[in-house]
């Protein structure tokens, strides 16, 4: 009851804050890539606007209002929530002379757990620009079918007015099906769409994409119409980060930035904890820390990054893979398919969690030697085994859903575990007790 009351009060205050300050709202949703995209967008737009985006994974009915208010979650502290609500009230009660104290652009992230979530968040903070990254079977457990999930994700397309902009991943077929959900005015004009991706038909696209392993970076040519500029993203890896940069470029163009200003803004796009972050490991190993979360598409993308690394003859490419959650009836098939893919890339596979048995099964079906596969019930056991068994020159990909707690493996293997709170995900509060 108290939780629902706080949620209602947060939304009530948030609406009044937005009504008073009228910031431009850029909202990002999708199955994967939301956080990277929102951070890239914030980096690009920060040269022109007073930008605020979530500091944490604030993307639900509590997190979005907290971002609007500019507060951190106080957890279970009733006094803490009272202070948050008082701060919220103060914001919309401030005199107009303090208007410049509030950001004039919010980059928000809209997450999804159950039907109605995206529509609710769009009703709370209607986006001027809506960004749709990808749609994969993550969270399909709550929807039953991928078609119903697509319909829910498409709520962000429906919410953007005709004078706004929808930015879409042009390489994703599921995303493309939401185009018909665009708003229309009485003259039949629909909300404009800009697509981004690697495909030739995308309005904003990457060409000549490549992964550099020494030093670690990705590079590509950013192409917008007839314009082209080289982009290098240091300490970032994978097409997922390139997609995030492309979405930011599409948004930046909408707000009047030149292609060179966009490229300069992307230099402020830094690696995030648990999102394909390179970390130095023990015994001169390299960890590819992608432990924040996992979905079939992001798992496949992570394996492609691992494939790019050439290792010495005595070293290995190691895939440490935890379960993928909330896949519902697709779970067995998706884990098995992941195993098939892993067998093509990794020299050693370490599976973590009950569902990961199907990863092992798929890898064996693909011809991977059973002696090159290890299975552990949890990430603690996997980390301890790897601590003893990694060798100099190994490249270790660590990835799994939040519930798999794969950051524990990274902490066991990193050369500077005292920097865990700085470099890893879930290094606070309840997470450290579990």
MARDRENFI-584328 format. One record per residue (C-alpha): x, y, z. Coordinates in steps of 0.2 Angstrom, whole numbers, m for minus. Layout:
N
<r u="X" v="Y" w="Z"/>
...
END
This chain:
434
<r u="0" v="0" w="0"/>
<r u="14" v="12" w="5"/>
<r u="24" v="7" w="m11"/>
<r u="9" v="11" w="m22"/>
<r u="6" v="28" w="m13"/>
<r u="24" v="33" w="m16"/>
<r u="23" v="28" w="m34"/>
<r u="7" v="39" w="m36"/>
<r u="15" v="54" w="m28"/>
<r u="31" v="52" w="m38"/>
<r u="20" v="53" w="m54"/>
<r u="9" v="67" w="m48"/>
<r u="25" v="78" w="m44"/>
<r u="33" v="73" w="m60"/>
<r u="19" v="79" w="m71"/>
<r u="19" v="96" w="m62"/>
<r u="38" v="97" w="m64"/>
<r u="36" v="94" w="m83"/>
<r u="21" v="105" w="m85"/>
<r u="31" v="120" w="m77"/>
<r u="48" v="118" w="m85"/>
<r u="43" v="110" w="m102"/>
<r u="59" v="101" w="m105"/>
<r u="61" v="92" w="m122"/>
<r u="60" v="73" w="m119"/>
<r u="70" v="60" w="m128"/>
<r u="64" v="43" w="m123"/>
<r u="73" v="27" w="m127"/>
<r u="66" v="9" w="m127"/>
<r u="70" v="m8" w="m134"/>
<r u="75" v="m25" w="m129"/>
<r u="93" v="m22" w="m128"/>
<r u="104" v="m6" w="m130"/>
<r u="93" v="6" w="m121"/>
<r u="106" v="12" w="m108"/>
<r u="120" v="13" w="m121"/>
<r u="109" v="23" w="m133"/>
<r u="103" v="35" w="m120"/>
<r u="121" v="38" w="m114"/>
<r u="127" v="41" w="m132"/>
<r u="112" v="53" w="m135"/>
<r u="116" v="63" w="m119"/>
<r u="135" v="64" w="m124"/>
<r u="130" v="71" w="m141"/>
<r u="117" v="83" w="m135"/>
<r u="126" v="90" w="m120"/>
<r u="135" v="103" w="m131"/>
<r u="119" v="111" w="m135"/>
<r u="107" v="107" w="m120"/>
<r u="107" v="106" w="m102"/>
<r u="105" v="87" w="m102"/>
<r u="99" v="75" w="m88"/>
<r u="99" v="56" w="m90"/>
<r u="97" v="43" w="m77"/>
<r u="112" v="39" w="m66"/>
<r u="107" v="22" w="m63"/>
<r u="96" v="9" w="m71"/>
<r u="81" v="20" w="m68"/>
<r u="68" v="15" w="m82"/>
<r u="52" v="10" w="m73"/>
<r u="37" v="18" w="m64"/>
<r u="49" v="23" w="m50"/>
<r u="65" v="26" w="m60"/>
<r u="58" v="38" w="m73"/>
<r u="50" v="50" w="m60"/>
<r u="66" v="49" w="m50"/>
<r u="76" v="55" w="m65"/>
<r u="63" v="69" w="m69"/>
<r u="65" v="75" w="m50"/>
<r u="84" v="72" w="m50"/>
<r u="85" v="61" w="m35"/>
<r u="92" v="44" w="m31"/>
<r u="81" v="30" w="m24"/>
<r u="83" v="29" w="m5"/>
<r u="78" v="11" w="m5"/>
<r u="67" v="5" w="9"/>
<r u="70" v="21" w="19"/>
<r u="53" v="30" w="23"/>
<r u="62" v="45" w="28"/>
<r u="72" v="45" w="12"/>
<r u="56" v="44" w="1"/>
<r u="49" v="59" w="11"/>
<r u="64" v="69" w="7"/>
<r u="63" v="64" w="m12"/>
<r u="44" v="70" w="m12"/>
<r u="49" v="86" w="m3"/>
<r u="62" v="90" w="m16"/>
<r u="49" v="86" w="m30"/>
<r u="37" v="98" w="m22"/>
<r u="50" v="111" w="m21"/>
<r u="54" v="110" w="m39"/>
<r u="37" v="114" w="m46"/>
<r u="34" v="127" w="m32"/>
<r u="50" v="137" w="m36"/>
<r u="47" v="154" w="m44"/>
<r u="49" v="156" w="m62"/>
<r u="65" v="165" w="m60"/>
<r u="73" v="148" w="m55"/>
<r u="68" v="140" w="m72"/>
<r u="86" v="139" w="m79"/>
<r u="91" v="128" w="m64"/>
<r u="81" v="114" w="m72"/>
<r u="88" v="104" w="m87"/>
<r u="80" v="109" w="m104"/>
<r u="82" v="91" w="m111"/>
<r u="79" v="75" w="m103"/>
<r u="85" v="58" w="m110"/>
<r u="74" v="45" w="m102"/>
<r u="75" v="26" w="m103"/>
<r u="58" v="16" w="m104"/>
<r u="59" v="m2" w="m98"/>
<r u="47" v="m16" w="m99"/>
<r u="42" v="m29" w="m87"/>
<r u="23" v="m32" w="m90"/>
<r u="10" v="m26" w="m102"/>
<r u="5" v="m8" w="m101"/>
<r u="22" v="m2" w="m94"/>
<r u="28" v="8" w="m110"/>
<r u="11" v="16" w="m112"/>
<r u="11" v="21" w="m94"/>
<r u="28" v="29" w="m95"/>
<r u="24" v="38" w="m111"/>
<r u="8" v="45" w="m103"/>
<r u="19" v="51" w="m88"/>
<r u="32" v="59" w="m99"/>
<r u="27" v="60" w="m117"/>
<r u="42" v="60" w="m128"/>
<r u="46" v="73" w="m141"/>
<r u="58" v="60" w="m149"/>
<r u="56" v="42" w="m147"/>
<r u="70" v="30" w="m150"/>
<r u="67" v="11" w="m153"/>
<r u="83" v="0" w="m152"/>
<r u="79" v="m18" w="m155"/>
<r u="65" v="m30" w="m151"/>
<r u="69" v="m48" w="m146"/>
<r u="61" v="m61" w="m135"/>
<r u="67" v="m53" w="m119"/>
<r u="52" v="m51" w="m107"/>
<r u="41" v="m62" w="m119"/>
<r u="37" v="m73" w="m104"/>
<r u="25" v="m59" w="m98"/>
<r u="17" v="m57" w="m115"/>
<r u="16" v="m75" w="m122"/>
<r u="20" v="m71" w="m140"/>
<r u="33" v="m60" w="m149"/>
<r u="19" v="m51" w="m158"/>
<r u="11" v="m45" w="m142"/>
<r u="29" v="m39" w="m136"/>
<r u="31" v="m29" w="m152"/>
<r u="14" v="m21" w="m150"/>
<r u="19" v="m15" w="m132"/>
<r u="36" v="m9" w="m138"/>
<r u="28" v="1" w="m152"/>
<r u="18" v="11" w="m139"/>
<r u="33" v="23" w="m140"/>
<r u="30" v="25" w="m158"/>
<r u="12" v="29" w="m155"/>
<r u="16" v="42" w="m142"/>
<r u="27" v="54" w="m152"/>
<r u="17" v="68" w="m160"/>
<r u="17" v="72" w="m178"/>
<r u="29" v="87" w="m175"/>
<r u="41" v="75" w="m166"/>
<r u="52" v="62" w="m172"/>
<r u="54" v="43" w="m171"/>
<r u="71" v="36" w="m172"/>
<r u="72" v="17" w="m177"/>
<r u="85" v="3" w="m179"/>
<r u="83" v="1" w="m198"/>
<r u="91" v="m16" w="m197"/>
<r u="78" v="m24" w="m185"/>
<r u="63" v="m32" w="m194"/>
<r u="53" v="m32" w="m178"/>
<r u="56" v="m14" w="m176"/>
<r u="50" v="m10" w="m194"/>
<r u="33" v="m18" w="m190"/>
<r u="29" v="m4" w="m178"/>
<r u="30" v="10" w="m191"/>
<r u="11" v="8" w="m194"/>
<r u="8" v="13" w="m176"/>
<r u="14" v="31" w="m180"/>
<r u="2" v="46" w="m175"/>
<r u="m7" v="55" w="m188"/>
<r u="m15" v="72" w="m189"/>
<r u="m32" v="76" w="m197"/>
<r u="m23" v="80" w="m213"/>
<r u="m15" v="62" w="m214"/>
<r u="2" v="68" w="m210"/>
<r u="12" v="55" w="m199"/>
<r u="26" v="57" w="m187"/>
<r u="42" v="57" w="m197"/>
<r u="54" v="42" w="m195"/>
<r u="73" v="42" w="m196"/>
<r u="82" v="25" w="m197"/>
<r u="99" v="20" w="m192"/>
<r u="110" v="5" w="m194"/>
<r u="122" v="m4" w="m205"/>
<r u="110" v="m7" w="m220"/>
<r u="112" v="4" w="m236"/>
<r u="94" v="10" w="m234"/>
<r u="97" v="17" w="m217"/>
<r u="96" v="36" w="m216"/>
<r u="110" v="37" w="m203"/>
<r u="122" v="22" w="m205"/>
<r u="140" v="15" w="m202"/>
<r u="152" v="10" w="m215"/>
<r u="169" v="2" w="m214"/>
<r u="165" v="m4" w="m196"/>
<r u="180" v="m13" w="m188"/>
<r u="186" v="m18" w="m171"/>
<r u="203" v="m14" w="m165"/>
<r u="210" v="m24" w="m151"/>
<r u="226" v="m15" w="m147"/>
<r u="221" v="m2" w="m141"/>
<r u="203" v="m8" w="m139"/>
<r u="191" v="2" w="m149"/>
<r u="179" v="2" w="m163"/>
<r u="179" v="13" w="m178"/>
<r u="168" v="16" w="m193"/>
<r u="163" v="30" w="m205"/>
<r u="147" v="39" w="m200"/>
<r u="137" v="43" w="m215"/>
<r u="122" v="55" w="m216"/>
<r u="116" v="58" w="m233"/>
<r u="131" v="65" w="m243"/>
<r u="141" v="68" w="m228"/>
<r u="154" v="56" w="m220"/>
<r u="166" v="58" w="m205"/>
<r u="177" v="45" w="m197"/>
<r u="172" v="40" w="m179"/>
<r u="183" v="31" w="m166"/>
<r u="175" v="25" w="m150"/>
<r u="189" v="21" w="m138"/>
<r u="188" v="8" w="m125"/>
<r u="171" v="2" w="m133"/>
<r u="168" v="m14" w="m141"/>
<r u="154" v="m22" w="m152"/>
<r u="141" v="m17" w="m164"/>
<r u="129" v="m13" w="m150"/>
<r u="140" v="2" w="m145"/>
<r u="140" v="7" w="m164"/>
<r u="121" v="6" w="m165"/>
<r u="120" v="17" w="m149"/>
<r u="132" v="30" w="m157"/>
<r u="121" v="29" w="m173"/>
<r u="105" v="32" w="m164"/>
<r u="114" v="47" w="m155"/>
<r u="119" v="54" w="m172"/>
<r u="101" v="53" w="m179"/>
<r u="94" v="62" w="m163"/>
<r u="108" v="75" w="m164"/>
<r u="104" v="79" w="m183"/>
<r u="86" v="82" w="m178"/>
<r u="92" v="95" w="m165"/>
<r u="102" v="104" w="m178"/>
<r u="120" v="97" w="m174"/>
<r u="132" v="96" w="m189"/>
<r u="140" v="79" w="m193"/>
<r u="157" v="86" w="m186"/>
<r u="148" v="91" w="m169"/>
<r u="140" v="74" w="m168"/>
<r u="157" v="66" w="m170"/>
<r u="165" v="77" w="m157"/>
<r u="151" v="73" w="m145"/>
<r u="153" v="55" w="m147"/>
<r u="171" v="57" w="m140"/>
<r u="162" v="60" w="m123"/>
<r u="153" v="43" w="m125"/>
<r u="162" v="32" w="m112"/>
<r u="162" v="13" w="m108"/>
<r u="148" v="8" w="m95"/>
<r u="149" v="m5" w="m81"/>
<r u="144" v="m22" w="m87"/>
<r u="141" v="m17" w="m106"/>
<r u="156" v="m25" w="m115"/>
<r u="169" v="m15" w="m105"/>
<r u="187" v="m21" w="m107"/>
<r u="195" v="m25" w="m90"/>
<r u="212" v="m31" w="m87"/>
<r u="212" v="m48" w="m78"/>
<r u="224" v="m59" w="m68"/>
<r u="238" v="m68" w="m77"/>
<r u="239" v="m55" w="m91"/>
<r u="221" v="m60" w="m97"/>
<r u="208" v="m48" w="m104"/>
<r u="190" v="m48" w="m98"/>
<r u="176" v="m43" w="m109"/>
<r u="164" v="m38" w="m96"/>
<r u="146" v="m39" w="m103"/>
<r u="138" v="m45" w="m87"/>
<r u="124" v="m32" w="m85"/>
<r u="111" v="m42" w="m94"/>
<r u="108" v="m54" w="m108"/>
<r u="96" v="m57" w="m122"/>
<r u="98" v="m68" w="m138"/>
<r u="103" v="m54" w="m149"/>
<r u="115" v="m46" w="m137"/>
<r u="123" v="m64" w="m134"/>
<r u="126" v="m66" w="m152"/>
<r u="133" v="m49" w="m153"/>
<r u="145" v="m52" w="m139"/>
<r u="151" v="m68" w="m147"/>
<r u="155" v="m58" w="m163"/>
<r u="166" v="m47" w="m152"/>
<r u="175" v="m62" w="m145"/>
<r u="178" v="m69" w="m162"/>
<r u="188" v="m53" w="m167"/>
<r u="202" v="m56" w="m154"/>
<r u="217" v="m66" w="m160"/>
<r u="225" v="m75" w="m146"/>
<r u="243" v="m83" w="m144"/>
<r u="244" v="m101" w="m149"/>
<r u="244" v="m106" w="m131"/>
<r u="230" v="m95" w="m126"/>
<r u="211" v="m96" w="m128"/>
<r u="195" v="m87" w="m131"/>
<r u="184" v="m91" w="m117"/>
<r u="165" v="m89" w="m116"/>
<r u="158" v="m88" w="m99"/>
<r u="139" v="m88" w="m101"/>
<r u="125" v="m87" w="m89"/>
<r u="107" v="m90" w="m91"/>
<r u="95" v="m78" w="m101"/>
<r u="80" v="m74" w="m91"/>
<r u="62" v="m70" w="m96"/>
<r u="62" v="m80" w="m112"/>
<r u="46" v="m90" w="m108"/>
<r u="43" v="m104" w="m121"/>
<r u="58" v="m98" w="m131"/>
<r u="70" v="m102" w="m117"/>
<r u="76" v="m120" w="m122"/>
<r u="78" v="m116" w="m140"/>
<r u="87" v="m99" w="m138"/>
<r u="99" v="m107" w="m125"/>
<r u="103" v="m121" w="m137"/>
<r u="105" v="m110" w="m152"/>
<r u="117" v="m100" w="m141"/>
<r u="127" v="m115" w="m138"/>
<r u="128" v="m119" w="m157"/>
<r u="135" v="m101" w="m160"/>
<r u="147" v="m102" w="m146"/>
<r u="155" v="m118" w="m153"/>
<r u="160" v="m108" w="m168"/>
<r u="169" v="m95" w="m158"/>
<r u="176" v="m101" w="m141"/>
<r u="190" v="m113" w="m137"/>
<r u="183" v="m115" w="m119"/>
<r u="164" v="m113" w="m114"/>
<r u="159" v="m111" w="m96"/>
<r u="141" v="m112" w="m93"/>
<r u="132" v="m105" w="m77"/>
<r u="115" v="m108" w="m71"/>
<r u="101" v="m121" w="m74"/>
<r u="95" v="m115" w="m91"/>
<r u="113" v="m114" w="m96"/>
<r u="113" v="m133" w="m98"/>
<r u="105" v="m131" w="m114"/>
<r u="119" v="m120" w="m120"/>
<r u="131" v="m134" w="m116"/>
<r u="119" v="m146" w="m126"/>
<r u="119" v="m135" w="m141"/>
<r u="138" v="m133" w="m141"/>
<r u="140" v="m152" w="m140"/>
<r u="128" v="m154" w="m154"/>
<r u="139" v="m142" w="m164"/>
<r u="154" v="m153" w="m162"/>
<r u="163" v="m144" w="m147"/>
<r u="173" v="m156" w="m137"/>
<r u="165" v="m160" w="m120"/>
<r u="182" v="m158" w="m111"/>
<r u="181" v="m140" w="m117"/>
<r u="165" v="m136" w="m108"/>
<r u="163" v="m133" w="m90"/>
<r u="146" v="m132" w="m81"/>
<r u="143" v="m123" w="m64"/>
<r u="127" v="m120" w="m54"/>
<r u="131" v="m102" w="m50"/>
<r u="143" v="m88" w="m54"/>
<r u="153" v="m90" w="m38"/>
<r u="158" v="m108" w="m42"/>
<r u="162" v="m103" w="m60"/>
<r u="173" v="m88" w="m54"/>
<r u="183" v="m99" w="m42"/>
<r u="187" v="m112" w="m55"/>
<r u="192" v="m99" w="m68"/>
<r u="203" v="m90" w="m55"/>
<r u="214" v="m106" w="m55"/>
<r u="212" v="m111" w="m73"/>
<r u="214" v="m95" w="m84"/>
<r u="231" v="m93" w="m93"/>
<r u="241" v="m79" w="m99"/>
<r u="234" v="m71" w="m115"/>
<r u="217" v="m78" w="m113"/>
<r u="202" v="m67" w="m118"/>
<r u="187" v="m70" w="m107"/>
<r u="170" v="m65" w="m112"/>
<r u="158" v="m64" w="m97"/>
<r u="139" v="m62" w="m100"/>
<r u="122" v="m67" w="m93"/>
<r u="106" v="m60" w="m87"/>
<r u="105" v="m50" w="m71"/>
<r u="99" v="m65" w="m61"/>
<r u="114" v="m75" w="m66"/>
<r u="125" v="m62" w="m56"/>
<r u="140" v="m64" w="m68"/>
<r u="149" v="m49" w="m61"/>
<r u="155" v="m60" w="m48"/>
<r u="165" v="m70" w="m61"/>
<r u="173" v="m53" w="m67"/>
<r u="177" v="m48" w="m49"/>
<r u="186" v="m65" w="m46"/>
<r u="196" v="m62" w="m62"/>
<r u="200" v="m43" w="m62"/>
<r u="218" v="m38" w="m57"/>
<r u="211" v="m23" w="m46"/>
<r u="196" v="m30" w="m37"/>
<r u="197" v="m15" w="m25"/>
<r u="190" v="m5" w="m40"/>
<r u="175" v="m16" w="m42"/>
<r u="163" v="m2" w="m35"/>
<r u="170" v="9" w="m49"/>
<r u="170" v="m3" w="m64"/>
<r u="157" v="m17" w="m61"/>
<r u="138" v="m17" w="m60"/>
<r u="128" v="m21" w="m45"/>
<r u="141" v="m16" w="m32"/>
<r u="129" v="m8" w="m19"/>
<r u="115" v="m11" w="m7"/>
<r u="106" v="m27" w="m8"/>
<r u="116" v="m34" w="m22"/>
<r u="132" v="m36" w="m11"/>
<r u="122" v="m46" w="1"/>
<r u="115" v="m59" w="m12"/>
END
